[in-house]
Amino acid sequence: MDIIQLNLIETVEYLAGKTGQRSYLDVAMLNIAADYVESKIRSFGCPVERQRFLYNGTSYYNIIAEVKGTQNIQEGILVIGAHYDTVIGTPGADDNASGVASLIELVRLSVSDPPKKTTRFVAFALEEPPAFMTKNMGSFVYAKSLRDKGVKVYGMISLEMLGYYCDFKGCQYYPYSLFKLFYPEKGDFIAFVGNLSSRSFTHAMKDSFRAVSSFPLECLNGISMIPGVDFSDHRSFWQFGYPAFMITDTAFYRNPNYHSQGDTVETLDYEKMAELIKGLHRALGRL
C-alpha cells in the first residue's frame, strides 16, 4: 500500500469515521472538518486562507490554498474544489470525504511537483441541501468573489465522489437507456462531466489525463436537463461564465449508498482512488 493510498484512507476515516455527519446543522463538526483540512494543507508548507460567509446568520468557511504554477500562462488560474459537508443522516465517505481526501493529496503532490498553471485548491462548505443550487453554496460565494475581483479563471474542476467502483455488468446506471449504447455496463471508470460551454476545457483535461494514465475514463458534456450533469460545485462557476466540469464516480448511478447511512469508510476502493490521483496529478503537469 503506497503513501497516497494510506493518506486517502486516513482522511476519509477522519472525516467520515471519526467526525461523521457534517450537515449545515452540524456547525461544530463542519468546523472540525475545516480545521483538519487547513492543518493538513499547512503541514505541506502551503499557505491557507479562510473565506467566511453567512447562511441564516451562521458562519461557514471555504478553505483556500494556492500553488504557484511553473509557467506564467495568461489563460488564468485553475480552480480545483471539493465540498466537505454532508447531507443530514450520512457520514459521507464517498460524498464527499473521497473528494476532500483527493483534494488534499493533490495539494501535497503539487507542492513538491507544481503544475504548469497556478492552481487554487478549495474545500467548500454547503454544497448539500438546503443550500444546493442556490447562491448560499460555498462554491457560489467563492466563484462570485473571483468574478468580483476580476480574477481570470482558465477552468474549474469539482471533485465529487471518487471512491466507489463496481465491476459486474449492470451495476452502472444512466439517466436514459440510450446512454447504454455509448457507455460501459460496469462501474469501473471515472467520469468527466460538464456542460456544452465547458467542452474545450473538459477535453483538454481528458487528453492530458489519457496521455499519462490508463485509468478508465468516460467523458460527457451535455445540457443541464440530463439529471446529474450539474449536481455539484462546478455549477456555481457556470453561473459566472467560467468553464467547469466535475470528476465523479457517477454517484447515485452507481453507488447504492448515496445519501444514506451506508456511505461508510469501508465501502470505498482506495487502491483505485490512489491510481486516479496519480493520473490527475500527472495530467495537471501537462495541462
Secondary structure, DSSP 8 states (H G I E B T S, - for coil): --HHHHHHHHHHIIIIIII----TT-HHHHHHHHHHHHHHHHTTT--EEEEEEEETTEEEEEEEEEE--SS--TT-EEEEEEE----TT---IIIIIHHHHHHHHHHHHHHHS--SS-EEEEEES--STTTTTSTTSHHHHHHHHHHHHT--EEEEEEEE-----B-STT----SSGGGGGTS-SSB-SEEEEE-GGGHHHHHHHHHHHHHH--S-EEEEE--TTSTTTT-STHHHHHTTT--EEEEES-GGGT-TTTTSTT--GGGS-HHHHHHHHHHHHHHHTT-
